[in-house]
């Protein structure tokens, strides 16, 4: 039986293990794969594994640390810039290069996160999200962790679904194919 434990605050030391592992997880999953795997879309609205990686890169540039800096700023009006995903500017770039770009950006962002030297009260600092309203720095940090896990799940699900027909009758035992 699983206990329902509510964690109300994710601190830097809680977030770092997941955030630090993500580049290696993505590298191990994606680097050896062919373009057929990397460009697979389970349906018309779904992102391919490659597109998810590009999204990770865009978020490293535009979201996490820039938004943390806004929340930590001394200004009266702390508003996040709306997230504007870039056009597929990374199309055609080699997967190894994209993975290296993501790893470098993540390393720099985790250094910046550590360099904030957050105190307990900092996690409660607020800023205004363009669509969600007032959010805390702690919520932003927790979202960063869950965002990573969500998109790793999305990639793994896509890779599994590429083989839905190939597994034949075993499909009934492979719950990931039903998600």
The 8 nearest C-alpha neighbors of each residue, nearest first, counted from 0:
[[1, 2, 3, 4, 5, 6, 174, 7],
 [2, 0, 3, 4, 5, 6, 7, 145],
 [1, 3, 4, 0, 5, 6, 7, 8],
 [2, 4, 1, 5, 0, 6, 7, 8],
 [5, 3, 2, 6, 1, 7, 8, 0],
 [4, 6, 7, 3, 8, 2, 9, 1],
 [7, 5, 8, 4, 9, 3, 141, 10],
 [6, 8, 5, 9, 137, 138, 141, 4],
 [9, 7, 6, 137, 10, 138, 141, 122],
 [8, 10, 141, 13, 137, 14, 140, 11],
 [9, 11, 13, 12, 8, 14, 137, 140],
 [10, 12, 14, 13, 15, 9, 113, 112],
 [11, 13, 15, 10, 14, 16, 9, 113],
 [14, 12, 10, 11, 15, 9, 16, 17],
 [15, 13, 11, 12, 16, 17, 18, 144],
 [14, 16, 18, 12, 17, 19, 13, 11],
 [17, 15, 19, 18, 14, 20, 13, 12],
 [18, 16, 20, 19, 15, 14, 21, 144],
 [17, 19, 15, 20, 21, 16, 14, 144],
 [20, 18, 16, 17, 15, 21, 22, 109],
 [21, 19, 17, 18, 23, 22, 16, 24],
 [20, 22, 24, 23, 18, 19, 25, 17],
 [23, 21, 25, 102, 24, 20, 26, 101],
 [24, 22, 26, 25, 21, 20, 27, 102],
 [25, 23, 21, 27, 26, 22, 20, 28],
 [26, 24, 28, 22, 23, 27, 29, 21],
 [27, 25, 23, 30, 29, 24, 28, 22],
 [26, 28, 24, 25, 29, 23, 30, 31],
 [29, 27, 25, 26, 24, 30, 31, 32],
 [28, 30, 26, 32, 31, 25, 27, 37],
 [29, 31, 26, 32, 95, 27, 28, 94],
 [32, 30, 29, 33, 28, 27, 26, 94],
 [33, 31, 29, 30, 36, 37, 34, 28],
 [32, 34, 35, 36, 37, 31, 30, 29],
 [33, 35, 37, 36, 38, 32, 39, 49],
 [36, 34, 33, 38, 37, 39, 32, 161],
 [35, 37, 34, 39, 33, 38, 32, 158],
 [38, 36, 34, 48, 49, 35, 39, 47],
 [37, 39, 47, 35, 36, 34, 49, 48],
 [38, 40, 47, 36, 37, 35, 41, 161],
 [41, 39, 47, 42, 45, 46, 38, 43],
 [40, 42, 45, 157, 160, 39, 161, 43],
 [43, 41, 40, 45, 44, 46, 39, 47],
 [42, 44, 45, 40, 41, 46, 47, 39],
 [45, 43, 42, 46, 40, 41, 47, 39],
 [46, 44, 42, 40, 43, 41, 47, 157],
 [47, 45, 50, 40, 51, 48, 44, 49],
 [46, 48, 40, 38, 50, 39, 49, 37],
 [49, 47, 154, 51, 37, 50, 52, 38],
 [48, 50, 52, 37, 47, 51, 38, 53],
 [51, 49, 53, 47, 52, 48, 46, 54],
 [50, 52, 54, 48, 49, 53, 55, 46],
 [51, 53, 55, 49, 54, 50, 56, 48],
 [54, 52, 50, 56, 55, 51, 57, 49],
 [55, 53, 51, 57, 52, 56, 58, 50],
 [54, 56, 52, 58, 53, 57, 51, 59],
 [57, 55, 53, 59, 101, 54, 58, 52],
 [56, 58, 54, 60, 59, 55, 61, 53],
 [59, 57, 62, 61, 55, 60, 56, 54],
 [58, 60, 56, 57, 61, 62, 63, 104],
 [61, 59, 57, 58, 62, 56, 104, 63],
 [62, 60, 58, 59, 57, 65, 63, 82],
 [63, 61, 58, 66, 65, 59, 64, 60],
 [62, 64, 66, 65, 67, 59, 58, 61],
 [63, 65, 67, 66, 68, 62, 108, 112],
 [66, 64, 68, 67, 62, 63, 61, 69],
 [67, 65, 69, 68, 64, 63, 62, 79],
 [66, 68, 64, 70, 69, 65, 63, 71],
 [69, 67, 71, 65, 66, 70, 72, 64],
 [68, 70, 66, 72, 67, 71, 77, 65],
 [71, 69, 126, 67, 125, 68, 72, 124],
 [72, 70, 68, 69, 67, 73, 124, 121],
 [73, 71, 69, 74, 70, 68, 77, 67],
 [72, 74, 71, 75, 77, 70, 69, 76],
 [75, 73, 72, 76, 77, 69, 71, 70],
 [74, 76, 77, 73, 72, 78, 126, 70],
 [75, 77, 74, 78, 126, 127, 73, 69],
 [76, 78, 126, 69, 75, 127, 74, 70],
 [79, 77, 127, 126, 76, 128, 80, 69],
 [80, 78, 128, 66, 127, 81, 129, 69],
 [79, 81, 82, 78, 129, 128, 66, 83],
 [82, 80, 129, 79, 83, 128, 130, 78],
 [83, 81, 84, 80, 61, 62, 79, 58],
 [82, 84, 81, 85, 61, 80, 57, 86],
 [85, 83, 82, 86, 57, 54, 58, 61],
 [86, 84, 83, 87, 88, 57, 54, 89],
 [87, 85, 88, 84, 89, 90, 83, 53],
 [86, 88, 89, 90, 85, 53, 50, 84],
 [89, 87, 86, 90, 85, 91, 53, 92],
 [88, 90, 87, 92, 91, 53, 97, 86],
 [91, 89, 87, 92, 88, 93, 53, 50],
 [90, 92, 89, 93, 88, 94, 87, 97],
 [93, 91, 90, 89, 94, 96, 97, 95],
 [92, 94, 96, 95, 91, 97, 90, 98],
 [95, 93, 97, 96, 98, 30, 92, 29],
 [96, 94, 98, 97, 93, 99, 30, 26],
 [95, 97, 99, 93, 94, 98, 100, 92],
 [98, 96, 100, 94, 99, 95, 101, 93],
 [97, 99, 95, 101, 100, 96, 94, 102],
 [100, 98, 102, 96, 97, 101, 95, 103],
 [101, 99, 97, 103, 98, 102, 96, 104],
 [100, 102, 98, 104, 56, 99, 103, 105],
 [103, 101, 99, 105, 22, 100, 104, 106],
 [104, 102, 106, 100, 105, 101, 99, 107],
 [105, 103, 101, 107, 106, 102, 108, 100],
 [104, 106, 108, 102, 107, 103, 101, 109],
 [105, 107, 103, 109, 108, 104, 102, 110],
 [108, 106, 110, 104, 105, 109, 111, 103],
 [109, 107, 111, 105, 110, 106, 112, 104],
 [110, 108, 112, 106, 111, 107, 105, 113],
 [109, 111, 107, 113, 108, 112, 114, 106],
 [110, 112, 114, 108, 109, 113, 107, 115],
 [113, 111, 109, 114, 110, 115, 108, 64],
 [112, 114, 110, 115, 111, 116, 109, 11],
 [115, 113, 111, 116, 112, 110, 117, 109],
 [114, 116, 117, 113, 112, 111, 110, 118],
 [117, 115, 114, 113, 118, 112, 11, 121],
 [118, 116, 115, 121, 119, 122, 11, 113],
 [117, 119, 121, 120, 116, 122, 115, 10],
 [120, 118, 121, 122, 117, 123, 10, 137],
 [119, 121, 123, 122, 118, 124, 117, 137],
 [122, 120, 124, 123, 118, 119, 117, 136],
 [121, 123, 137, 136, 120, 124, 119, 135],
 [124, 122, 121, 135, 120, 136, 137, 125],
 [125, 123, 121, 135, 122, 136, 70, 71],
 [126, 124, 135, 70, 134, 136, 123, 133],
 [125, 127, 77, 70, 78, 133, 134, 128],
 [126, 128, 133, 78, 132, 79, 134, 77],
 [127, 129, 132, 131, 79, 130, 133, 78],
 [130, 128, 81, 131, 132, 127, 79, 80],
 [129, 131, 128, 132, 81, 127, 133, 79],
 [132, 130, 128, 129, 133, 134, 127, 126],
 [131, 133, 128, 127, 130, 129, 134, 126],
 [132, 134, 127, 126, 128, 125, 131, 135],
 [135, 133, 125, 126, 127, 132, 138, 128],
 [136, 134, 125, 138, 137, 123, 124, 139],
 [135, 137, 122, 139, 138, 124, 123, 125],
 [138, 136, 122, 140, 135, 139, 8, 9],
 [137, 139, 141, 135, 136, 140, 142, 134],
 [140, 138, 136, 142, 137, 141, 143, 135],
 [139, 141, 143, 137, 142, 138, 136, 144],
 [142, 140, 138, 144, 143, 9, 139, 137],
 [141, 143, 139, 145, 140, 144, 146, 138],
 [142, 144, 146, 140, 141, 145, 139, 147],
 [145, 143, 141, 147, 142, 146, 14, 18],
 [144, 146, 148, 142, 147, 143, 149, 141],
 [147, 145, 143, 149, 144, 148, 142, 150],
 [148, 146, 144, 145, 150, 149, 151, 143],
 [149, 147, 145, 151, 146, 150, 152, 144],
 [150, 148, 146, 152, 147, 151, 145, 153],
 [149, 151, 153, 152, 147, 148, 154, 146],
 [152, 150, 148, 154, 153, 149, 147, 155],
 [151, 153, 155, 149, 150, 154, 156, 148],
 [152, 154, 150, 156, 151, 155, 157, 149],
 [155, 153, 48, 157, 151, 156, 152, 150],
 [154, 156, 158, 152, 157, 153, 159, 151],
 [157, 155, 159, 153, 154, 158, 152, 160],
 [158, 156, 160, 154, 159, 155, 41, 153],
 [157, 159, 155, 161, 156, 160, 154, 36],
 [160, 158, 156, 157, 161, 162, 155, 176],
 [161, 159, 163, 157, 162, 158, 176, 156],
 [160, 162, 158, 159, 163, 157, 39, 41],
 [161, 163, 165, 160, 164, 159, 166, 158],
 [162, 164, 160, 165, 161, 166, 176, 170],
 [165, 163, 162, 166, 167, 161, 170, 160],
 [164, 166, 162, 167, 163, 161, 170, 168],
 [167, 165, 169, 164, 163, 170, 168, 162],
 [166, 168, 165, 169, 164, 170, 163, 171],
 [167, 169, 170, 166, 171, 172, 164, 165],
 [170, 168, 171, 167, 172, 166, 173, 165],
 [169, 171, 173, 168, 172, 166, 167, 163],
 [170, 172, 169, 173, 168, 174, 176, 177],
 [173, 171, 170, 169, 174, 168, 175, 176],
 [174, 172, 170, 175, 171, 176, 169, 177],
 [173, 175, 176, 177, 172, 178, 171, 170],
 [174, 176, 177, 178, 173, 156, 159, 160],
 [177, 175, 174, 160, 178, 173, 163, 159],
 [178, 176, 174, 175, 173, 170, 171, 160],
 [177, 175, 176, 174, 156, 160, 173, 153]]
